[in-house]
């Protein structure tokens, strides 16, 4: 039989610090962007050198290496006032949490809403004879068709 002291020690886990606005973080310099700005400001950095004291401003989706990625945007005292640097969320290590009311929700990003992110428009009538009957309420068939399978029965 295992003593209680051993089982309680094994069941304890360290809780990960929450990322959010006002949090203090560190990131390996090689993962910071824009790369030209970083390399011109921090000279002769080694491959595993970490920049600490990064203050989180916001979280947004950016293009990194030709792919969209969830990024955390920072400011730091080594860079000019108003200069934003960023890193992909995966490479950010939180050293000190910010205020609990400013934690990032793990499922969303703080991006501006545009036409692709807006919810679908509500249908004016709930029983539409042209409705395809699938889960997407915004899909309508052209007049004269009752389903997507084009057959002679569908044409008036």
C-alpha angles and dihedrals in degrees: 000000000000115000117243093244091062096047094049091049091052094048094054115099129186111245116233115242114250120246118223145125110315095023119136113230144171130216134182106260092233090064096051121105148244083046096199092055092046094049093047093050101039107045126198097005119174124233095258099037115130127210109218132190096049111160115215114233103171146326122245144152114264137169111256119174091350093304132099111247138173105253136186114223119216144179125212137187093241090066130066119273110276095022112133121205124182145190135193109270092242094067097048118108115196114220098173129014124234125221114317091234090062100052116132117247105237093224101050141053129210097244127144113261118247135169094284094052097044119103117256117272115261116252115246094221127035096209108052116169089209093054111119093221094236127121095270108084093192096066114100129178124228115262113279096034125099098185141005095264105093110218135146090260091065096056119085 
